[in-house]
């Protein structure tokens, strides 16, 4: 029996699953650092299933990959893996390989959310014929766009929206931006709105406030903020505000009255803080266009494997085309 395999590959982890009867099976998460190539990681995954699969048992593969997808060769943005389409198919005896941007997969995954897998941040009612924005902080910052095509079909627009310029909306933000710019040059949204970015923001904030930084990881900053540390709390608040600014910019650019889905591994770790933060205010603070945001809903997604689900949707639609 021919099987299909889907993968969601980020900077730190690679998630794999079988896709059968339009459902995920046998999900496993592997560290990308443990394997020299994606082929070796997939071979390890398949061997660990204990199904005795012969070469060629997997007919189709869809991999959601961080970075711009196109051409015969692909280099992963946030890890050491590289992929050549022909070599990959030969090594795994695969008939069809579909590569899609990781946030295209994440966007398609929003069509598979189940009850209880999202938290409302901003109340509203999505306009179902309009685009939706999917934005998420993890190893980097990803941005995707979900487009309804009708009759149960969807399209996801790939892009690199995490690398736009970091927007400035206050004197404090200008001071933080200047501090970062003097040390690294160009300051992108991802430079702040990511796990490593949170640490960079903390160090910049401490420098401006004349405080000796004593926290050395994103997890430590988050824990300290939730425990009441004033500097860490201010940093986490600024993180949420900047995420609101970037998300709001995307809504205006795309006319995304279909709503905003906040995804990724960072924000769900402080969900209640995020809900009470200045995110919503910054999201809709757009001067003469602020009223445009009335009724645009925002959700924090807590689903475990939305990228894998989206890769499955992309593969399913490709096979049925």
Secondary structure in CASP SS format (residue, H / E / C, confidence):
PFRMAT SS
TARGET T0000
AUTHOR 0000-0000-0000
METHOD secondary structure of the structure
MODEL  1
X C 1.00
X C 1.00
X E 1.00
X E 1.00
X E 1.00
X E 1.00
X E 1.00
X E 1.00
X E 1.00
X C 1.00
X C 1.00
X C 1.00
X E 1.00
X E 1.00
X E 1.00
X E 1.00
X E 1.00
X E 1.00
X E 1.00
X E 1.00
X C 1.00
X C 1.00
X E 1.00
X E 1.00
X E 1.00
X E 1.00
X E 1.00
X E 1.00
X E 1.00
X E 1.00
X E 1.00
X H 1.00
X H 1.00
X H 1.00
X C 1.00
X C 1.00
X C 1.00
X H 1.00
X H 1.00
X H 1.00
X H 1.00
X H 1.00
X H 1.00
X H 1.00
X H 1.00
X H 1.00
X H 1.00
X H 1.00
X C 1.00
X C 1.00
X C 1.00
X C 1.00
X C 1.00
X C 1.00
X C 1.00
X C 1.00
X C 1.00
X E 1.00
X E 1.00
X E 1.00
X E 1.00
X E 1.00
X E 1.00
X E 1.00
X E 1.00
X C 1.00
X C 1.00
X C 1.00
X C 1.00
X C 1.00
X C 1.00
X C 1.00
X E 1.00
X E 1.00
X E 1.00
X C 1.00
X C 1.00
X C 1.00
X C 1.00
X C 1.00
X C 1.00
X E 1.00
X E 1.00
X E 1.00
X H 1.00
X H 1.00
X H 1.00
X H 1.00
X H 1.00
X H 1.00
X H 1.00
X H 1.00
X C 1.00
X C 1.00
X C 1.00
X E 1.00
X E 1.00
X E 1.00
X E 1.00
X E 1.00
X E 1.00
X H 1.00
X H 1.00
X H 1.00
X H 1.00
X H 1.00
X H 1.00
X H 1.00
X H 1.00
X H 1.00
X H 1.00
X H 1.00
X C 1.00
X C 1.00
X C 1.00
X C 1.00
X C 1.00
X E 1.00
X E 1.00
X E 1.00
X E 1.00
X E 1.00
X C 1.00
X C 1.00
X C 1.00
X C 1.00
X C 1.00
X C 1.00
X C 1.00
X C 1.00
X C 1.00
X E 1.00
X E 1.00
X E 1.00
X E 1.00
X E 1.00
X E 1.00
X C 1.00
X C 1.00
X C 1.00
X E 1.00
X E 1.00
X E 1.00
X E 1.00
X E 1.00
X E 1.00
X E 1.00
X E 1.00
X E 1.00
X E 1.00
X C 1.00
X C 1.00
X E 1.00
X E 1.00
X E 1.00
X E 1.00
X E 1.00
X C 1.00
X C 1.00
X C 1.00
X H 1.00
X H 1.00
X H 1.00
X C 1.00
X E 1.00
X C 1.00
X C 1.00
X C 1.00
X C 1.00
X C 1.00
X H 1.00
X H 1.00
X H 1.00
X H 1.00
X H 1.00
X H 1.00
X H 1.00
X H 1.00
X H 1.00
X H 1.00
X H 1.00
X H 1.00
X H 1.00
X H 1.00
X C 1.00
X C 1.00
X C 1.00
X E 1.00
X H 1.00
X H 1.00
X H 1.00
X C 1.00
X C 1.00
X C 1.00
X H 1.00
X H 1.00
X H 1.00
X H 1.00
X H 1.00
X H 1.00
X H 1.00
X H 1.00
X H 1.00
X H 1.00
X H 1.00
X H 1.00
X H 1.00
X H 1.00
X H 1.00
X C 1.00
X C 1.00
X C 1.00
X C 1.00
X C 1.00
X C 1.00
X C 1.00
X C 1.00
X H 1.00
X H 1.00
X H 1.00
X H 1.00
X H 1.00
X H 1.00
X H 1.00
X H 1.00
X H 1.00
X H 1.00
X C 1.00
X C 1.00
X H 1.00
X H 1.00
X H 1.00
X H 1.00
X H 1.00
X H 1.00
X H 1.00
X H 1.00
X H 1.00
X H 1.00
X H 1.00
X H 1.00
X H 1.00
X H 1.00
X H 1.00
X H 1.00
X H 1.00
X H 1.00
X H 1.00
X H 1.00
X H 1.00
X H 1.00
X H 1.00
X H 1.00
X H 1.00
X C 1.00
X C 1.00
X C 1.00
X C 1.00
X C 1.00
X E 1.00
X E 1.00
X E 1.00
X E 1.00
X C 1.00
X C 1.00
X C 1.00
X H 1.00
X H 1.00
X H 1.00
X H 1.00
X H 1.00
X H 1.00
X H 1.00
X H 1.00
X H 1.00
X H 1.00
X C 1.00
X C 1.00
X H 1.00
X H 1.00
X H 1.00
X H 1.00
X H 1.00
X H 1.00
X C 1.00
X C 1.00
X H 1.00
X H 1.00
X H 1.00
X H 1.00
X H 1.00
X H 1.00
X H 1.00
X C 1.00
X C 1.00
X C 1.00
X C 1.00
X E 1.00
X E 1.00
X E 1.00
X E 1.00
X C 1.00
X C 1.00
X C 1.00
X C 1.00
X H 1.00
X H 1.00
X H 1.00
X H 1.00
X H 1.00
X H 1.00
X H 1.00
X H 1.00
X H 1.00
X H 1.00
X H 1.00
X H 1.00
X H 1.00
X H 1.00
X H 1.00
X C 1.00
END
